[in-house]
Amino acid sequence: MRRAALLCSFLFLSQFAAGQGFTPSRSVELVVHSALGGGSDVFARALVEMIEGEKLLAQPVRVVNKTAGASAEAMAYLAAKRGDDHTLAVFTNTWLTTPLTRKDPPHSLRDFTPVARLVLEPTIAVVRADAPYRTLREFIEEAMRKPGVLKQAGGSVTAIESMTGLLLQSATGAKWTFVPTPAVADRMLNLVAGKVDIVIPQPQDANEQMAAGKARAIAAITERRLAALPEVPTVKEQGISMSIIANVRGIVAPPAGPAAATAYWEELFARLGKTPSWRKYVADNQVEDAYLRGAALAPYIEEQTALMRRVLREAGVQ
């Protein structure tokens, strides 16, 4: 036990010492696969605001949106930055699933230098406040009566809200229409305007409309009820048996990232996780602080890749 503790201490000190050999000397790019207003874009800009507010970095950070191909363009851009120590990217489940849906994809999340896992985000099912269905089970029964008539707004087909919708349909036999809508805010606006019937967002993305009494959560797509929404039953409580996936958000660097730079970025996000700004972000957005550092992230990526492969099969995505 003591030997393991000493080894962990040695590894941490080695990483910390390696990071001492690198300091950013110019602006830093933070690549995201979503458009302005999309989930990863909003998250990235929140990271930049917190890093600047806490004075963790002397150089500016610029968000770069590479939106084509449901993360394919973002991965290609990051791969072309091989060895660049001033470029980072926000990854999500989409970076895991998109390569799994393509024959001989040029890139996958495994190709990049892992820096940190930051948060896990649960999802909820949300409808208009005046919708006739009070539960997700009632929505599914309506979808079964009217196949393909009801509409769900979401991001790309491999994004978590889209995958979760497919899993629900696969588990229940219901069918509804998917409407790609890149910006999270637009999904909610389209919902309250009656242009779509359901969205499956992270709780923070629906808070404004729910607080205004324009939208209502009808299910927590989680293993347990959410502390922030204790009155909302889980899918299991509504008799729906399905795989539960939480959206991950984390940071990777280009391939062949210099060890000193990688250690620096790992330490920066570790320090961010100890700040008041980060604690407020986690509380306000109802996400799980799930920091996992560098090398420890690689086994997680392998595990999640296997899970996403199974989920894609369950959802009927080829």
N, C-alpha and C positions, 0 to 999 in steps of 0.2 A: 504494500500500500504506500509506504513511504517512498519506495523507489519510483512508483508511478507518479507520485506528487512531484518528486524532484525532476523527473523527466519532463512533466508538463511545464514546470517552472523554467527549465532549461530551454524548451522549445519557445516559450513565450518571450524569454529574454533574447533568444537568438533572433526571433522575428522582429522584436522591438529594436534591437541593435542594427539589424539589416535596414530597417526603415530610417535610421538616422543618416544613411548615406544618400537620401533622396529628399529634395524639397521642390515642390512645383515652382517653376520659373516663368510660367506663362499661363494664359487662360486654359481652363479645363473644359473639355466637351463631355456632356452627359447625354448619351444617345437614348432615345425612346422610340418604340415602334408605333405609338399611337399619335393621332393628329392632335392639334391644339384643342384642349378641353377633354381629351380622352383620359382614361384612368391613369395610365403610366405618365402621361404629360402632367396631369395634376399632381401626382405623387412626386415626380421629379422636381417640379417647381416648388413644392413644399419643402423638399430636401434642401434645395438651393437657398431658400429663405431661412431655414433653420441654421444651416452651415454659416451663412453670412451673419445672421443675428447673433449667433454664439461666438463669432469671430474665430472659427476653427481653421480657416484657410485664408491666406493673404491674397491669393489669386482669384479672379472671378470665375464662376462656373456658368457655362452657356448650354442651355438645353437644345439639342439637335433632334428634330423630328424626321424619322425615316419610316414612312408609313406604308409602303407598298408590300403586298404579299404576306400580311399578318405576321410580321416580324422577320420575314425573309430579307427584306431590304436592310433592315437594321443590323441583322447578323452579317450580311455581306459587307456592309460599311465597316463594322467593327473588325471583321476578319482582315480587311484591307489595311487596317491600322496596326498590323502585327508589330509587336515590340514597342508601341507608342505608350509612354508612361503618363500622358496627359489626356487620355481618353478613357471614359468609363461608360457603362450602359446599365439601364434598369432592365432586369429580366422579370418575366412573369410566367405563368403556366403556358401562355401562348408560345413562348420560346421552346417549351418542351413538346407541345402537341403539333405545331405546324410542320416540323421535319418528319413527324411520324405519318403525316397524311400525304407525303410526296415521295415519288419514286426517286431514289438516289439523290436526296437533298444535298446541296453543296456544303451546308453548315448545320451544326446542331449545337445545343448549349454546352455539350462536352468539349467543344473546340476552344472554349475561351478560358481565361484565367479567373478562377473563382475568387471573389473578394469577400462578400458577406451576404447572408440571408438576413433580411431586416424585419419583415412582418408577414403574418398570415392573416388573410381577410376572409371572414365568413360571408355567406350570401343569404339573401332573403327573397321571398317572392312578394311582389307589391302590385296592387291593382288600384284603380281609382277609388276614391272614398265612396262614391255612389254606385259602385259595381254591385250587381245582384248576388255575387258569390261572396260568402263570408269566410270561406276556408279554401285552401288549395285543392282539397278533395272536391269541393263544389265546382271550382274552375275546371278541373280535369273532367268531371262528369259532363259539363257543358261542352267542352272540347270533343268529347266522345260522341255527343249528340250531333255536333256540327263539325265534322272533320275538316281541317284546313281553313275554317272561317275565322277563328280567333287569331290574334296576332301578338307576337312577342318582339320587342325591340331589344337589340343587343349589338355587340361589337362584331368582330370577325367570327367565322364559324368555329375557330379553334380557341376562342376566348372562353373564360370560365363560365360566364353567364349563358353563352350559347351552348357549351358542352353540358351544363346543368339542365338546360331546357331539353336537350336531346335525351339525356339520361331519364328525365321525368317521362318523356313520351315513350321511351323504350320500356320503362318499368310498368307503365299503366296501359299502353296501347292507344293512348290519346294522340291526336295529331293537331298541330297548329302551325301557322305560317311564321317564318322568321323574317324580320325586317332589319337588315344591317343599318346601324346608326352609330357612326364613330364616336360622337361626343356624348359623354354621360349625361350632361345637362339636357341635351336634346331628347334623349330617351325618356327622361322624366316629363319634359314638356309635352312630348307627343302622347304620353300616357294620360296626363290630366286633360289634354285636349280631345281625347277620345279617338286618336288616330291609331293607337295600339291598345291591347287589352291587358298586357302583363309585362313587367320587367323583372329581372332577377339580378339586382345590383348588390354591391356591398352596402351595409346599413348607412354609412356616412353619405352615400350618393343619393339616398332617398329622404334623409332627415328633414331637409327644408320643406319638401312638399308634404311630408307626413305631419310635420309640426303645424303647417298652414291648414291642415284638415282637408287637403286635396287628394291625398293618397293614403293607402292603408296596407300594412303588412299582413299577409295571410298565411305565411309559413316561414319558419327558420330552417334553412337547408343545412342543418348542423346536427351533430350527435346529441347535443344538449341545448336547452333553451338559452338564449342570450341574456346576459345580465341586464343589458340596456333595454331589452324588449321581453320581459319575463312573461307577459300575457300572450305572446305569440307561440303557438305550438310548433313543434318540429314536424318534419315530413313523416318520421316514423310514428309519431303520435297520431297522425292522420291516416295511418294504415298504408303508407307508401314505402316500399322496400327498395332502396337504391344506394349506389356508391355515393359517398359524400366527399367532395373535394373542396379544399380551401384555396383561395388564390394566394400565391406566394409573390412577394416583391423583394428583389435583392439586387446586388451589384456584381457585375463581371467586368473584366478588363480584356483588352485584345489578347490574342494568342502570344505566347512567348513573352509575357510581361516580365520586366526585370524584377528580381526578388526584392530589391530595396524599395521599389515603387509599390509593389504589391503589399509589402508589410506596412508601408506608410498609409495606404488607403484602408487596409484592414483596421489599423489603429485609429484613423480618423473616424470611421463609422462606429467603432467601439466607444470612442469619446462622445460622439453625437448621442449615442444611446443612454448616456449618463446625464444629459442636460435637461433642464426644466422644459425647454422647447419640445424635446422629443417626448417626454412624459405627457405633456399636454396634448401633443398630436395623437398619441396612442389612445388617450382617454377620450378625446373629442371625436375621434374617428372609429372608435369601437373595434380596434384591430388588436391582434395579439403580438406583443413584442417577442420576436423569435430570432434574435441575433445568433448567427452561427458563422464562425470565422473561417475564411480561407480554405485550407486543406480539408477541414471537416465538412465543407460544403460539397465536395466531390461525391462522397458516398450518398449524400442526400439527393443529389441530381440523378444518380443512377437509380435509386429507389423510386423517385418520382417519375422518371422516364418509364419504368416498368409499370407503375400504376396508371399513368396516362395512356399507355398502350392498351391496357386492359379496359380502361374507361372508354376509349375510342371504339373498341370492339362492342362494348355494351351499348353504346349510343348509336351504333350502326354506321359510324363514319369510316369510310374506306381510305 
